[in-house]
Amino acid sequence: MTRNEFWIRFLKTSGKGPETTYRNSYHLARDEKCSNELLGLVMSGEKKGTASCFLAYQAAGERPPAPQEYNILMDWYGNPRAIIKTGSVLVMPFKDVVQDIIDREGENLSLEEWRKIHKKLFIEEGKELGYEFTDDSPIVFEMFDLVYSDIE
């Protein structure tokens, strides 16, 4: 099923009109195993948030997510699997991230583990996209709700 067919199915199921649009479609993470694990956490309802580096949006010429936007989550192979709706967005320096916020990501990591994993991720991403990540770099936390999935 294409993402547009998936979106149309969501619109019909939810009763939303054709004026309702989605912002983007993407997979979570940078490798197959992690991407599909995170998607599973979203679909089980455990994952209700995700973090990204604000500098990545700037490097790509994009704006960060905004409340009330819909996005289609894909599996690693590009199949649409879920639709999320952004509830709130927090932006803060990496060094100011606290446990309460990362708990919304549903991965059961300690703050120390989260920082280690994400710092490595953001440094690698920065090298690819042309930004330098530091502990002062702004992090975007998107809190969302799962509103539709292919397993009803």
C-alpha positions in Angstrom: 0.0 0.0 0.0 1.3 3.5 -0.8 1.5 6.2 1.8 -1.3 8.1 0.0 -3.6 5.0 0.0 -2.8 4.6 3.7 -3.6 8.3 4.3 -6.9 8.0 2.5 -7.8 4.9 4.5 -7.1 6.9 7.7 -9.2 9.9 6.5 -12.2 7.5 5.8 -11.8 5.6 9.1 -11.4 8.8 11.2 -14.1 10.8 9.4 -11.7 13.6 8.7 -12.2 15.6 5.5 -9.8 15.9 2.5 -8.6 19.2 3.8 -6.7 17.3 6.5 -3.1 16.8 5.4 0.0 15.2 6.8 3.4 16.9 7.0 5.8 14.1 6.3 6.4 10.4 6.1 9.5 8.8 7.5 11.0 5.9 9.5 12.5 6.3 13.0 16.2 5.7 13.6 19.2 5.3 11.2 19.3 1.5 11.0 16.8 -1.3 10.2 16.8 -3.0 13.6 16.4 0.1 15.7 13.9 1.6 13.2 11.6 -1.3 13.4 11.9 -1.7 17.2 11.0 2.0 17.7 8.0 1.6 15.3 6.9 -1.4 17.4 7.1 0.8 20.5 4.9 3.4 18.8 2.4 0.9 17.7 2.2 -0.7 21.1 1.5 2.7 22.7 4.8 2.7 24.7 6.6 5.3 22.6 4.9 8.7 22.7 7.8 11.0 21.9 11.0 11.3 19.9 14.0 13.5 19.9 15.9 15.1 17.1 18.6 17.8 16.8 17.3 21.2 15.8 20.5 21.8 13.8 19.5 18.9 11.5 16.3 20.8 10.5 18.4 23.9 9.8 20.9 22.0 7.7 18.0 20.4 5.6 16.3 23.8 5.3 13.2 22.5 7.1 11.3 23.6 10.2 10.9 21.4 13.2 7.5 19.7 13.9 4.6 21.7 15.2 1.6 20.8 17.4 -1.5 19.3 15.6 0.5 18.1 12.6 0.1 14.5 11.3 2.9 12.3 10.1 3.0 8.9 8.6 5.5 6.5 10.2 7.1 4.0 7.8 8.9 0.7 8.5 12.5 0.4 7.3 11.3 -0.8 3.9 9.1 2.2 3.2 5.7 0.7 4.1 3.3 3.0 5.9 2.4 1.5 9.2 1.2 4.3 11.6 -0.1 7.8 11.7 0.9 10.1 14.6 -0.4 13.5 15.6 2.0 15.9 17.3 0.8 17.1 20.7 3.6 19.3 21.9 7.1 20.3 21.0 9.9 21.2 23.4 13.2 22.6 22.4 16.1 22.7 24.9 19.9 22.4 25.0 21.1 18.8 25.0 22.8 19.3 28.4 19.4 20.3 29.9 17.5 17.1 29.0 15.9 15.4 32.0 14.7 11.9 32.7 11.0 12.9 32.6 11.2 13.9 29.0 13.2 10.9 27.7 10.8 8.6 29.5 8.2 9.6 26.9 10.3 7.9 24.3 9.4 4.5 25.8 12.8 3.0 25.5 13.4 2.5 29.2 16.8 4.2 29.2 18.5 6.0 32.0 19.4 9.6 31.3 23.1 8.6 31.1 22.3 5.8 28.5 20.1 8.2 26.5 22.8 10.9 26.4 25.5 8.5 25.3 23.4 7.0 22.5 21.9 10.3 21.3 25.2 12.2 21.5 26.8 9.6 19.2 23.8 9.8 16.9 23.8 13.6 16.7 27.6 13.8 16.2 27.4 11.3 13.3 24.4 13.1 11.8 26.2 16.4 12.1 29.1 15.1 10.1 26.8 14.0 7.4 24.6 17.1 7.3 27.4 19.7 8.0 26.7 20.8 11.6 28.7 20.5 14.7 26.9 19.0 17.6 27.8 20.1 21.2 26.2 19.7 24.6 24.7 23.2 24.0 23.0 22.2 20.7 19.2 22.4 20.8 17.2 19.2 20.9 13.6 19.0 19.6 11.3 16.7 21.6 8.1 15.9 19.8 5.4 14.4 21.9 2.7 12.6 19.9 -0.3 10.3 19.9 -0.8 7.3 17.8 -4.0 8.0 15.9 -4.0 5.2 13.3 -2.1 2.0 12.5 -2.3 -0.9 10.1 -3.1 -3.3 13.0 -6.5 -2.1 14.3 
